[in-house]
Amino acid sequence: MTAPEYIQLKAYARQDGFYLALLWTTSFVCYILGIANQILEILALGLAIMTPFFVANRLRRFRDEGREGLISFKRSYAYTVFVFFYGAVLLAVVHFIYFAYLDNGYLLSSFSKMMSSSEGKELISQYGMTQMMEESLEAMANTRPIDYALNILTFNLMAGFVLGVPIGLVMQRSVNRES
């Protein structure tokens, strides 16, 4: 890969990483609002599941427009990893801002309310998870905003490395089909 090709790859990946971060941020907002509204919770899950298809579609656009219809597996894998990297960094910033300045204990209190309801208590006791749930809520209360951000960053980076393989294999093309 030449220097101009590398610059082109990173430029497309930065732009598409921004769009991926928008998708993930929308999913996160729907998740937070979905605590009170199940439809939004389902929408949040659907948006998260859409991630590999979204990235594959953006890779197809890069392949067809930026690479004139041809792309190797190695280059498509690198592109996918970069898109996930840029999207993950932006989403980590969003998570940090949310947990540091906007949440004010909302998520923890919502989980606590669910666990202290009669249905929640019964379910937890049936599975013998009372002590574990108390410890989990205590751990959440002690988690700093930067820790949430770093956890989501790490998870999304790993997802990029793993999902890059099937996405790269499906989207690679060594023969231009337009000819």
DRENDO-1510 file (C-alpha; in Angstrom, 1 decimal, always signed):
<recs>
REC; n; res; u; v; w
REC; 1; MET; +0.0; +0.0; +0.0 .
REC; 2; THR; +1.5; +3.3; -1.0 .
REC; 3; ALA; +1.4; +6.4; +1.2 .
REC; 4; PRO; -1.5; +8.1; -0.8 .
REC; 5; GLU; -3.5; +4.9; -0.7 .
REC; 6; TYR; -3.0; +4.7; +3.1 .
REC; 7; ILE; -4.0; +8.3; +3.5 .
REC; 8; GLN; -7.1; +7.6; +1.4 .
REC; 9; LEU; -8.0; +4.5; +3.4 .
REC; 10; LYS; -7.7; +6.4; +6.7 .
REC; 11; ALA; -9.7; +9.4; +5.4 .
REC; 12; TYR; -12.6; +7.2; +4.4 .
REC; 13; ALA; -12.3; +5.2; +7.6 .
REC; 14; ARG; -12.4; +8.4; +9.7 .
REC; 15; GLN; -15.5; +9.6; +8.0 .
REC; 16; ASP; -17.3; +6.2; +8.2 .
REC; 17; GLY; -16.1; +5.9; +11.9 .
REC; 18; PHE; -17.9; +9.1; +12.6 .
REC; 19; TYR; -21.1; +7.7; +11.0 .
REC; 20; LEU; -20.6; +4.5; +13.0 .
REC; 21; ALA; -20.3; +6.5; +16.2 .
REC; 22; LEU; -23.6; +8.3; +15.3 .
REC; 23; LEU; -25.2; +4.9; +14.9 .
REC; 24; TRP; -23.8; +3.6; +18.3 .
REC; 25; THR; -24.7; +6.9; +20.0 .
REC; 26; THR; -28.3; +6.6; +18.8 .
REC; 27; SER; -28.4; +3.1; +20.1 .
REC; 28; PHE; -27.0; +4.2; +23.4 .
REC; 29; VAL; -29.6; +7.0; +23.7 .
REC; 30; CYS; -32.3; +4.5; +22.9 .
REC; 31; TYR; -31.0; +2.2; +25.5 .
REC; 32; ILE; -31.0; +4.8; +28.2 .
REC; 33; LEU; -34.5; +6.0; +27.2 .
REC; 34; GLY; -35.5; +2.4; +26.8 .
REC; 35; ILE; -35.4; +1.8; +30.5 .
REC; 36; ALA; -38.8; +3.5; +30.6 .
REC; 37; ASN; -40.0; +2.5; +27.1 .
REC; 38; GLN; -39.6; -1.0; +25.8 .
REC; 39; ILE; -40.0; +0.0; +22.1 .
REC; 40; LEU; -36.8; +2.1; +22.4 .
REC; 41; GLU; -35.0; -0.8; +24.1 .
REC; 42; ILE; -35.8; -3.0; +21.1 .
REC; 43; LEU; -34.7; -0.2; +18.7 .
REC; 44; ALA; -31.4; +0.1; +20.7 .
REC; 45; LEU; -30.8; -3.6; +20.2 .
REC; 46; GLY; -31.7; -3.4; +16.5 .
REC; 47; LEU; -29.3; -0.6; +16.0 .
REC; 48; ALA; -26.5; -2.5; +17.7 .
REC; 49; ILE; -27.1; -5.6; +15.7 .
REC; 50; MET; -27.0; -3.5; +12.5 .
REC; 51; THR; -23.3; -2.6; +13.1 .
REC; 52; PRO; -21.6; -5.2; +10.9 .
REC; 53; PHE; -24.1; -4.6; +8.1 .
REC; 54; PHE; -23.6; -0.9; +8.3 .
REC; 55; VAL; -19.8; -1.2; +8.3 .
REC; 56; ALA; -20.0; -3.7; +5.3 .
REC; 57; ASN; -22.1; -1.2; +3.4 .
REC; 58; ARG; -19.6; +1.6; +4.1 .
REC; 59; LEU; -16.8; -0.7; +3.0 .
REC; 60; ARG; -18.6; -1.5; -0.2 .
REC; 61; ARG; -18.9; +2.3; -0.9 .
REC; 62; PHE; -15.2; +2.7; -0.2 .
REC; 63; ARG; -14.4; -0.2; -2.5 .
REC; 64; ASP; -16.6; +1.0; -5.3 .
REC; 65; GLU; -15.9; +4.7; -5.2 .
REC; 66; GLY; -12.4; +5.0; -3.6 .
REC; 67; ARG; -10.8; +1.8; -4.9 .
REC; 68; GLU; -12.6; +1.6; -8.3 .
REC; 69; GLY; -14.3; -1.7; -7.4 .
REC; 70; LEU; -11.2; -3.6; -6.3 .
REC; 71; ILE; -10.0; -4.3; -2.8 .
REC; 72; SER; -7.9; -7.0; -1.2 .
REC; 73; PHE; -8.8; -8.8; +2.0 .
REC; 74; LYS; -5.9; -7.1; +3.8 .
REC; 75; ARG; -7.0; -3.7; +2.9 .
REC; 76; SER; -10.7; -4.3; +3.6 .
REC; 77; TYR; -9.7; -5.7; +7.0 .
REC; 78; ALA; -7.6; -2.7; +7.8 .
REC; 79; TYR; -10.4; -0.4; +6.7 .
REC; 80; THR; -12.9; -2.2; +9.0 .
REC; 81; VAL; -10.5; -2.1; +11.9 .
REC; 82; PHE; -9.9; +1.6; +11.4 .
REC; 83; VAL; -13.7; +2.4; +11.1 .
REC; 84; PHE; -14.3; +0.5; +14.4 .
REC; 85; PHE; -11.3; +2.3; +16.0 .
REC; 86; TYR; -12.6; +5.8; +15.1 .
REC; 87; GLY; -16.2; +5.0; +16.0 .
REC; 88; ALA; -15.1; +3.4; +19.3 .
REC; 89; VAL; -13.0; +6.4; +20.3 .
REC; 90; LEU; -15.9; +8.8; +19.6 .
REC; 91; LEU; -18.4; +6.6; +21.4 .
REC; 92; ALA; -16.1; +6.4; +24.4 .
REC; 93; VAL; -16.1; +10.2; +24.6 .
REC; 94; VAL; -19.9; +10.1; +24.4 .
REC; 95; HIS; -20.0; +7.6; +27.2 .
REC; 96; PHE; -17.6; +9.6; +29.4 .
REC; 97; ILE; -19.6; +12.8; +28.9 .
REC; 98; TYR; -22.8; +11.0; +29.7 .
REC; 99; PHE; -21.6; +9.2; +32.8 .
REC; 100; ALA; -19.6; +12.2; +34.1 .
REC; 101; TYR; -22.0; +15.0; +33.5 .
REC; 102; LEU; -25.5; +13.8; +32.5 .
REC; 103; ASP; -26.3; +10.5; +34.3 .
REC; 104; ASN; -26.3; +11.7; +37.9 .
REC; 105; GLY; -27.0; +8.1; +39.1 .
REC; 106; TYR; -30.0; +7.6; +36.8 .
REC; 107; LEU; -28.8; +4.3; +35.3 .
REC; 108; LEU; -27.9; +2.9; +38.8 .
REC; 109; SER; -31.1; +4.0; +40.4 .
REC; 110; SER; -33.1; +2.5; +37.5 .
REC; 111; PHE; -31.4; -0.9; +37.9 .
REC; 112; SER; -31.8; -0.6; +41.7 .
REC; 113; LYS; -35.5; +0.0; +41.3 .
REC; 114; MET; -35.9; -3.0; +39.0 .
REC; 115; MET; -34.1; -5.2; +41.4 .
REC; 116; SER; -36.0; -4.0; +44.4 .
REC; 117; SER; -39.4; -4.5; +42.8 .
REC; 118; SER; -41.4; -7.5; +44.0 .
REC; 119; GLU; -40.9; -9.2; +40.6 .
REC; 120; GLY; -37.2; -8.4; +40.5 .
REC; 121; LYS; -36.7; -9.7; +44.1 .
REC; 122; GLU; -38.6; -12.9; +43.3 .
REC; 123; LEU; -36.6; -13.6; +40.1 .
REC; 124; ILE; -33.3; -12.9; +41.7 .
REC; 125; SER; -34.1; -15.2; +44.7 .
REC; 126; GLN; -35.3; -18.0; +42.4 .
REC; 127; TYR; -31.9; -18.0; +40.7 .
REC; 128; GLY; -30.0; -17.6; +43.9 .
REC; 129; MET; -28.4; -14.4; +42.7 .
REC; 130; THR; -29.2; -12.0; +45.6 .
REC; 131; GLN; -25.7; -11.5; +46.8 .
REC; 132; MET; -24.3; -11.3; +43.3 .
REC; 133; MET; -26.8; -8.6; +42.3 .
REC; 134; GLU; -26.0; -6.6; +45.4 .
REC; 135; GLU; -22.3; -6.8; +44.6 .
REC; 136; SER; -22.9; -5.8; +41.0 .
REC; 137; LEU; -24.9; -2.7; +42.0 .
REC; 138; GLU; -22.2; -1.8; +44.5 .
REC; 139; ALA; -19.5; -2.2; +41.7 .
REC; 140; MET; -21.6; -0.1; +39.4 .
REC; 141; ALA; -21.8; +2.6; +42.1 .
REC; 142; ASN; -18.0; +2.6; +42.5 .
REC; 143; THR; -17.2; +2.6; +38.7 .
REC; 144; ARG; -15.9; +5.9; +37.5 .
REC; 145; PRO; -17.0; +7.5; +34.2 .
REC; 146; ILE; -13.6; +7.0; +32.6 .
REC; 147; ASP; -13.9; +3.2; +33.4 .
REC; 148; TYR; -17.2; +3.0; +31.6 .
REC; 149; ALA; -15.6; +4.8; +28.6 .
REC; 150; LEU; -12.5; +2.6; +28.6 .
REC; 151; ASN; -14.7; -0.6; +28.8 .
REC; 152; ILE; -16.8; +0.4; +25.9 .
REC; 153; LEU; -13.7; +1.4; +23.9 .
REC; 154; THR; -12.0; -1.9; +24.6 .
REC; 155; PHE; -15.2; -3.9; +23.7 .
REC; 156; ASN; -15.7; -2.0; +20.4 .
REC; 157; LEU; -12.1; -2.3; +19.4 .
REC; 158; MET; -12.2; -6.1; +20.0 .
REC; 159; ALA; -15.4; -6.2; +18.0 .
REC; 160; GLY; -13.7; -4.5; +15.1 .
REC; 161; PHE; -10.8; -7.0; +15.1 .
REC; 162; VAL; -13.2; -9.9; +15.2 .
REC; 163; LEU; -15.9; -8.6; +12.8 .
REC; 164; GLY; -13.2; -7.4; +10.4 .
REC; 165; VAL; -12.5; -10.9; +9.3 .
REC; 166; PRO; -16.0; -11.9; +8.0 .
REC; 167; ILE; -16.7; -8.4; +6.7 .
REC; 168; GLY; -13.3; -8.3; +4.9 .
REC; 169; LEU; -13.8; -11.8; +3.4 .
REC; 170; VAL; -17.3; -11.0; +2.1 .
REC; 171; MET; -16.4; -7.5; +0.7 .
REC; 172; GLN; -13.0; -8.2; -0.9 .
REC; 173; ARG; -13.0; -8.2; -4.7 .
REC; 174; SER; -10.0; -8.9; -7.0 .
REC; 175; VAL; -11.9; -8.7; -10.3 .
REC; 176; ASN; -13.8; -5.7; -11.3 .
REC; 177; ARG; -17.4; -6.8; -12.0 .
REC; 178; GLU; -18.3; -3.7; -14.0 .
REC; 179; SER; -16.1; -4.7; -17.0 .
</recs>
